[in-house]
Amino acid sequence: MLLLLSLVGLTQELVTVSSFTQHTPICRPKSHTHHPSISLLAKRRGGAMANRKKKQQSSDTSDSKGFSQTIEEEQQASTTPADNIYSLPPLYDLAFGYRNYDEEVDFLLDVHEKYSKTTSTEAEGMNILELAAGPARHSLSALSQHSPSEVSSMIALDLNKDMVYYGSENADYELGIGGGRRDDFTYVKGDMRYTTDYTTKILDSAWLLLGSMQHLLSNDDIISCLTSLHSIIKPGGTVIIELPHPRETFCMGEMTKNGWCVPLEDDEEKEYGKLDIIWGDENDVFDEIQQIRHFTVGLSLTVNDVNDIPKDEDTSPLFLQMSKDGKTNIKEIVPMRLFTLQEIDLLARCSGFDLVAKYGALSEDVSIENEEEGYRMVCILRRIDSK
């Protein structure tokens, strides 16, 4: 019987705790909520490969300009050993499975309705772009939990080919293959600085979540991203950005090491391993001039019984790099920029947007000034109407 990677009750283990870590954790696990489809992470010998045959039989999911990957490229992506964190999408997906995507999408749609000034002559749903989408969980939640009259289409974009392949497989699993809401989803491999290269569709909103804008290290990169979005978003439409709280920028003298653990169980609810996540390290280098922290990010997958490690030719990328003692360890240094609210405001104005609202989490109940609950910086930008 195939083992399933599933979230059986997330527990947080802060490896090294400081007052800064306690008040503004990089991640805030919620053991009472997890994405219902987390078991897609999935078939132990499949992961993103599980639906390969179905994928080959399905219709091409390329957009009108043909920017999606070919099946051959996707297959190659699924079987190549990972060389960085983002090349192991199932582990990345599992690590952040504590997030309640349905609730977060409700927030994203609600604040768009509250702050946008888009006009339409027809009763139609929103067309939305999710940038640096990774496993595309927000896109899939938007389509699966909301009707076409609310969300008409989702486009996901990511630069990593493994994420694109994995997110497309998630869509096949979540939305079905051929017809229905699956036809309303497109995953494109591309650079978020140049979104006009990947779609001609006019959008209502764009989402840049999970701190993904931190990968844009220079003002030129950020302005390129926002001005590109300005070209494809309706006047009065929104861009919603989620970043670490500014407290992290002003407390970089206190380098912290955060961690949490995800237990793994098989389809008979027997625990067979765990996934440990390390986010940051006390020895990380912070460039005060550029506001860039060189973040240590690590994932460690451990299987209790080495006999469970698959050895056939269809082995999932999850296990390709597993050592004989039943462990897969990935660790890398990722440069990430930290932002202040003033910077976001100014960069938005330079790109044709107004900063119209800010929150301390993906929740309308959490103020960015709330020292207890405000641990993120969520910015609502609105495209300035053309005169």
Backbone hydrogen bonds, N-H to C=O, Kabsch-Sander energy under -0.5 kcal/mol:
donor,donor_aa,acceptor,acceptor_aa,energy
5,L,42,A,-1.4
6,S,4,L,-0.7
8,V,6,S,-0.7
8,V,263,P,-0.8
11,T,261,C,-1.5
13,E,259,G,-0.7
15,V,13,E,-0.8
16,T,257,K,-1.7
22,Q,18,S,-2.2
23,H,19,S,-1.8
24,T,20,F,-2.3
31,S,29,P,-0.5
33,T,30,K,-1.9
35,H,97,G,-1.3
38,I,35,H,-1.9
40,L,37,S,-2.4
41,L,38,I,-1.8
42,A,39,S,-0.7
44,R,3,L,-2.2
46,G,43,K,-2.4
47,G,43,K,-2.1
49,M,46,G,-3.2
50,A,47,G,-1.3
52,R,49,M,-2.1
55,K,51,N,-2.8
56,Q,52,R,-2.3
57,Q,53,K,-1.4
58,S,54,K,-1.1
66,G,63,D,-2.0
74,E,70,T,-2.1
75,Q,71,I,-2.5
76,Q,72,E,-2.0
77,A,73,E,-2.3
78,S,74,E,-1.9
79,T,75,Q,-0.8
79,T,76,Q,-0.8
80,T,76,Q,-0.8
87,S,84,N,-1.5
88,L,85,I,-1.4
91,L,88,L,-0.8
92,Y,88,L,-2.0
93,D,89,P,-3.2
94,L,90,P,-2.4
95,A,91,L,-2.6
96,F,92,Y,-1.3
97,G,94,L,-1.5
99,R,96,F,-1.5
101,Y,99,R,-1.3
104,E,100,N,-2.1
105,V,101,Y,-2.6
106,D,102,D,-2.0
107,F,103,E,-2.0
108,L,104,E,-2.3
109,L,105,V,-2.6
110,D,106,D,-2.4
111,V,107,F,-2.8
112,H,108,L,-1.5
113,E,109,L,-2.2
114,K,110,D,-2.0
115,Y,111,V,-2.3
116,S,112,H,-2.7
117,K,236,G,-2.4
118,T,236,G,-0.5
124,E,122,E,-1.3
125,G,148,P,-0.7
126,M,150,E,-2.5
128,I,126,M,-0.5
128,I,153,S,-2.2
129,L,205,S,-1.9
130,E,155,I,-3.1
131,L,129,L,-0.6
131,L,207,W,-2.9
132,A,157,L,-0.6
133,A,130,E,-0.5
133,A,157,L,-2.2
136,A,133,A,-2.4
140,L,136,A,-2.3
141,S,137,R,-2.3
142,A,138,H,-2.3
143,L,139,S,-1.8
144,S,140,L,-2.6
145,Q,141,S,-2.4
146,H,142,A,-0.7
150,E,147,S,-1.8
151,V,147,S,-2.8
152,S,126,M,-1.9
152,S,150,E,-0.5
153,S,126,M,-1.7
154,M,184,D,-2.6
155,I,128,I,-2.5
156,A,186,T,-3.0
157,L,130,E,-2.2
158,D,188,V,-1.9
161,K,159,L,-0.6
164,V,160,N,-2.0
165,Y,161,K,-2.3
166,Y,162,D,-2.5
167,G,163,M,-3.2
168,S,164,V,-2.0
169,E,165,Y,-1.9
170,N,166,Y,-2.4
171,A,167,G,-1.9
172,D,168,S,-2.0
173,Y,169,E,-2.1
174,E,170,N,-3.2
175,L,171,A,-3.0
176,G,172,D,-1.2
178,G,176,G,-0.6
182,R,175,L,-0.7
182,R,179,G,-0.9
183,D,180,G,-1.2
184,D,181,R,-1.5
185,F,182,R,-1.4
186,T,154,M,-1.9
188,V,156,A,-3.0
188,V,186,T,-0.5
189,K,67,F,-0.5
190,G,158,D,-1.7
190,G,188,V,-0.7
194,Y,191,D,-2.0
195,T,192,M,-0.5
197,D,194,Y,-1.9
198,Y,195,T,-1.8
199,T,195,T,-0.7
203,L,201,K,-0.5
203,L,232,I,-3.8
204,D,127,N,-2.9
205,S,127,N,-1.3
206,A,238,T,-1.6
207,W,129,L,-2.9
208,L,240,I,-2.9
209,L,131,L,-0.5
211,G,242,E,-1.4
212,S,209,L,-1.9
214,Q,211,G,-2.0
215,H,212,S,-1.7
216,L,213,M,-1.8
217,L,215,H,-1.0
222,I,218,S,-1.9
223,I,219,N,-2.9
224,S,220,D,-2.3
225,C,221,D,-2.2
226,L,222,I,-2.7
227,T,223,I,-2.9
228,S,224,S,-1.8
229,L,225,C,-2.0
230,H,226,L,-2.4
231,S,227,T,-1.1
232,I,228,S,-0.6
232,I,229,L,-1.2
233,I,229,L,-1.2
234,K,203,L,-2.9
236,G,383,R,-1.2
237,G,234,K,-2.8
238,T,204,D,-1.8
239,V,381,L,-2.1
240,I,206,A,-2.7
241,I,239,V,-0.5
241,I,379,C,-2.4
242,E,208,L,-2.5
243,L,377,M,-2.1
245,H,375,Y,-1.1
248,E,245,H,-2.1
249,T,245,H,-0.5
249,T,246,P,-0.7
250,F,246,P,-1.7
251,C,247,R,-0.7
252,M,249,T,-0.8
254,E,251,C,-2.4
255,M,253,G,-0.9
258,N,256,T,-0.5
258,N,279,W,-1.9
260,W,277,I,-1.4
261,C,11,T,-2.0
262,V,275,L,-3.1
264,L,273,G,-2.6
266,D,270,K,-2.4
269,E,266,D,-2.0
271,E,269,E,-0.5
272,Y,264,L,-1.6
273,G,264,L,-1.1
274,K,302,T,-1.9
275,L,262,V,-2.5
276,D,300,S,-2.7
277,I,260,W,-2.6
278,I,298,G,-2.8
279,W,258,N,-3.2
280,G,278,I,-0.5
280,G,296,T,-3.7
284,D,281,D,-1.9
285,V,294,H,-0.6
287,D,285,V,-0.5
287,D,292,I,-2.9
288,E,286,F,-0.9
291,Q,287,D,-1.8
292,I,287,D,-1.4
293,R,291,Q,-0.5
293,R,336,M,-2.9
294,H,285,V,-3.0
295,F,293,R,-1.4
295,F,334,V,-2.3
297,V,295,F,-0.6
297,V,332,E,-2.7
298,G,278,I,-2.6
299,L,330,I,-2.6
300,S,276,D,-2.5
301,L,328,T,-2.7
302,T,274,K,-2.6
302,T,300,S,-0.5
303,V,326,G,-2.9
304,N,272,Y,-3.0
306,V,304,N,-0.6
308,D,305,D,-2.2
309,I,306,V,-1.4
315,T,312,D,-1.6
319,F,316,S,-2.0
320,L,316,S,-0.7
321,Q,317,P,-0.5
322,M,319,F,-1.5
323,S,327,K,-3.1
326,G,323,S,-2.0
328,T,301,L,-2.6
330,I,299,L,-2.8
332,E,297,V,-2.3
334,V,295,F,-3.3
334,V,332,E,-0.6
336,M,293,R,-2.6
337,R,214,Q,-2.4
338,L,291,Q,-2.9
344,I,340,T,-1.8
345,D,341,L,-2.4
346,L,342,Q,-2.3
347,L,343,E,-3.1
348,A,344,I,-2.3
349,R,345,D,-2.0
350,C,346,L,-2.2
351,S,347,L,-0.7
351,S,348,A,-1.0
352,G,349,R,-1.2
353,F,348,A,-2.7
354,D,382,R,-2.4
356,V,354,D,-0.9
356,V,380,I,-2.6
357,A,380,I,-1.1
359,Y,378,V,-2.2
360,G,366,V,-2.3
361,A,366,V,-0.5
363,S,361,A,-2.3
366,V,363,S,-1.3
367,S,365,D,-0.6
370,N,367,S,-1.3
371,E,369,E,-0.7
374,G,370,N,-1.9
375,Y,360,G,-1.5
375,Y,373,E,-1.2
376,R,360,G,-2.4
377,M,243,L,-3.4
378,V,359,Y,-2.6
378,V,376,R,-0.5
379,C,241,I,-2.8
379,C,377,M,-0.6
380,I,357,A,-2.8
381,L,239,V,-3.0
381,L,379,C,-0.7
382,R,354,D,-2.6
383,R,237,G,-3.0
384,I,352,G,-2.6
